[in-house]
Amino acid sequence: MSSRSINSRYGTIVDNVKKQIKQKIWLPGERIPSVRAMSKAQSVSVMTVLKAYECLEAEGWIYAKAKAGYFVAAHFNRLSEPELTTPQVVNSSININRHVFDVLRACKQQDVIPFGSAFPDPALFPLQQLGRTLAQSIKTMPINSGIVDLPPGSLELRRVIAQRYLRDGIQVSLDGIVITSGAMESLGLSLAAVTQPGDTVAIESPAFYGALQAIERLKLKAVEIPVHPRNGLSINGLKAAIAEHDVKACWLMSKFQNPLGATMAAEQKQAVYRLLAEHNIPLIEDDVYAELYFHDDKPLPIKALDEKGLVLHCSSFSKCLAPGFRVGWVAAGRYARQVEELQFMSTLSVAVPNQFALAQYIQHGGYDNHLRRLRCTLEQRQQQMLGAIEQYFPEGTQVTRPRGGYFLWVVLPKKIDTSALLTELLNSHKISIAPGTLFSGGDQFKHCMRINCAYPWDEKNRAALYQLADELKRRCENK
Ligand SMILES: Cc1ncc(COP(=O)(O)O)c(C=O)c1O
């Protein structure tokens, strides 16, 4: 066979698959025929199909998932990505808790489409298996564990967590890990451990509202730093904030930032760490989405660079395994003792059976297989949602393309107020969104929203997204 005829066979497959994607025979997130099935159907060799799929992948039409196959990628040629943010809050106190409380309470009803939710689809978790492990744990737990597992928490669970850090090449001591009631507690205790009322804290713009609430509760001041929606925190912005204000702590997410989904490159993480270390500023690193990366290599946290014990690395099992168990932790470096003392004064400890059950499940229950499936499903659902947003949202919309997690950040034309939009969506269509005002002490994100894309792309959720798109178009067209 001449090389030309081989080329044309592979070229035909490339053209056909592109045509089928354009005709919407295959939708974003759907699996296309396996290499073997395609080779059989087209009577060509496996190598020819592989070459065709590699070409489609290089051009961004499809993406490969190890052991799962090839999937249609969302195609972007209409909506652009958002740009570096411009913060408004410069060294001010924060007053946001009432607003966060009202919005989250309004969105909490059972029958609301959860685009505004912070949690992934509960059906994605091995809840039955966890339930069995919990029941078993209660029977087999050492009788004195209710006493010995007081702060810093279950030794068994801390060992399991330390082993997982080691797998990523990060050394943490067992004494440096404190088990907490979800990441929310580890973050709050960490911030309290390194600040005094009135101190200034550098945060991202936009930031996870939990950071704003903690700053408000501890009577601190915030200086917001610009964030690039793809590449994360602006180093120059952080430098300027440190030069101008007496920054006592920094709180950030180096990957899959909530709400933007941004992930810093390795050099950028180094630059942040160097800058903070130079000024001896402790870093509270929120890493709750650490396990939800889509590409083959797990990005490392800034904690991996921490030679001075300056990083309080906070995470939990709430987003990747067991939301209701409320088990999180902080690898607190040199601040572990302070964090422990603060916990001793507040919640005392996390429910002991929950800690024991999670340690058992992670050791013996197939945690890594669960995570692999979860990542694959989340990426597929993200592509499905992105494909629909790309197609139906009004001209002038911008949307992020995160490489992990399950949020999309949508920037709308300035005239759209997403808090007002939320009220209308809840009242008329029972759809929630997370309005941009949740994520800053200022109001510069009031035309933005965060959308949760972790739910199945079924008829109900698809119809809800079309309704949301129609509502947006109607508002854009109103003069
Ligand atoms: C970025 C971020 N950090 C922390 C938390 C709190 O995590 P947990 O439920 O483990 O307290 C959340 C939950 O929404 C979050 O999105």
The ligand as an SDF file (V2000), in Angstrom:
LIG
                    3D

 16 16  0  0  0  0  0  0  0  0999 V2000
  -12.5780   26.5590   48.1110 C   0  0  0  0  0  0  0  0  0  0  0  0
  -13.2360   25.9140   49.2630 C   0  0  0  0  0  0  0  0  0  0  0  0
  -12.5770   25.7880   50.4130 N   0  0  0  0  0  0  0  0  0  0  0  0
  -13.1420   25.2110   51.4800 C   0  0  0  0  0  0  0  0  0  0  0  0
  -14.4190   24.7290   51.4340 C   0  0  0  0  0  0  0  0  0  0  0  0
  -15.0080   24.1020   52.6560 C   0  0  0  0  0  0  0  0  0  0  0  0
  -14.7860   22.7240   52.6280 O   0  0  0  0  0  0  0  0  0  0  0  0
  -15.4390   21.7360   53.6970 P   0  0  0  0  0  0  0  0  0  0  0  0
  -16.8090   21.3990   53.2090 O   0  0  0  0  0  0  0  0  0  0  0  0
  -14.5350   20.5760   53.7710 O   0  0  0  0  0  0  0  0  0  0  0  0
  -15.5010   22.4750   54.9930 O   0  0  0  0  0  0  0  0  0  0  0  0
  -15.1570   24.8440   50.2550 C   0  0  0  0  0  0  0  0  0  0  0  0
  -16.5410   24.3730   50.1930 C   0  0  0  0  0  0  0  0  0  0  0  0
  -17.3250   24.8320   49.3900 O   0  0  0  0  0  0  0  0  0  0  0  0
  -14.5460   25.4310   49.1350 C   0  0  0  0  0  0  0  0  0  0  0  0
  -15.1610   25.5520   47.9720 O   0  0  0  0  0  0  0  0  0  0  0  0
  1  2  1  0
  2  3  1  0
  2 15  2  0
  3  4  2  0
  4  5  1  0
  5  6  1  0
  5 12  2  0
  6  7  1  0
  7  8  1  0
  8  9  2  0
  8 10  1  0
  8 11  1  0
 12 13  1  0
 12 15  1  0
 13 14  2  0
 15 16  1  0
M  END
$$$$
